[in-house]
Amino acid sequence: MSSEKLQKVLARAGLGSRRAMEAAIEAGRVEVNQRTARLGDRVEPSDRIRVDGRPLSQRRTAPAQRRVIAYHKPTGELVSRHDPEGRRCVFDRLPRLEQGRWIAIGRLDINTSGLLLLTTDGELASRLMHPRYRLLRDYAVRIFGAVEPSTIERLMSGIELEDGRAAFESIQALESREAANQWFRVRLREGRNRLVRRLWESQGVRVSRLMRVQYGPIELPAGLREGQTDWLSAGQVRHLAGLVGLERDETARSPGRGRPAGGGPRRRPAPRHRG
């Protein structure tokens, strides 16, 4: 196998974007075969790589097929590989890989459910999360109580939060099934921590349920129940890669559609915005 640029291998391992890895190399944080790496170095599969003194396994750095799955995250699960408190983690329920590992594209907090995309390609994950691409994030939000039109106007025009100004790009009222609650579909193009909740709460509004229903061009698949996964098609993966300027020829065919976590069959569809 031919050698590859060091920053590309590090990005593929999920350590950050290529640009961030170039900065890490220039800062002297990366070693190859016990020698401090330099920008421009190329590595072979047999080379031993350390970042901040920690070795990277060949399993993480080896080229892998670019795959993407959609996971319907339930509330109560952490987007983490391990939790010292013993709470359920997303990565415990994902399909096993013969090579590489799953990397989450963005995060959902423990109280938020819905669409979580994961990929085997660290560079793809990094770019899809990067603010410069401004990929949309749509959420279904259940609000406790009535919402005044003036509140909607303020949330659309912009609110000053502790980490800067933010606003919803769109707010669409959905049919409400409960007199005390109302559903909205809201759109953002950034991924700051708990931003949807913080925007509503800044107006004294209580969010009683939050579900992500779309990330970029990918919607939560109809009928995908909580705790299940769906493999994106090769065409969908190529489209995602193309949106963020990655080479199309790195995309491999997905192993199949409609494979739930745990290998069981899908059950009949459930309502997407049930209270």
Phi, psi and omega in degrees: 000139182287159180286162180228158176297138184301316182296329177292318180295318180295319178296319180298329179285356176088020182272352181145182179288166178299321180296318178295324179288327174298319178295322179295321178295313181297330180279359178079021184272354186242136176238143174235120181053046176066020176237137178299125184286157176236151178300131184105348179296147173242151184231154175258161179303332182276351181292147179261120186245136174234141175235123184053036177084356182258130181286146173259130179287153178297334178296324181283326187267346183291145176301137179226157176298140178281107179238151179222137174235153170258130180240134176268097184284129173279160169294151180092354177257144178264141172275077185207157178277330180213151175226121182297340180270359176080016179283160182294140180239143181306316188290347177287343189247006185273158177300144179286146178247140175285334181214145179079192180209160179280138178235127182286137175264094186082182183224160169231135181288172189299332183264006179248135180250181172110207191287123171233121176268141177225148183221162173271356187251109181297323179294318178299315179300315182298317182290320181295336178270346188291135183301333186293337180274345173049047177290139183289150172230114179255138180231144166265125186237127174259123184254135176274119179092179183279153178239124181286147176305326180295328177294317178300317181298317180294319181293333178277327182278334176127140181233138175277115176254175183295337179248024176118172183285144180210157180203155171279141175285325177208151175224118182241124177286134177252164181298130180263132179261353183230133185298328184272356184227158176218139179263141173229150168252123184239154182232135173232166173230032174210163188238036178298153186301126175053033188294320180299310180298317184294323178297311179296317183294334177297340180256015179072021182260136181265122176271119181261344175201144181220128182222127174279131184243350179203143174224117186059225180276358187262122176263155174301119185301135179299132178085357178281112185277162180304136180086002180253157178240159175221127179284131174288146179290164178301322179295319178295319180294318177299320180296315178301314180297319179295327180298331183246018170077023177269154183298130181290332184285357176275351185274128179256160178295138178287152183286351178157168180249154170070030178264110180285155175301135181092350173086356181281168180286157173291149174260176182298151184301147174252154177301139187282331184234046182283142182281000000 
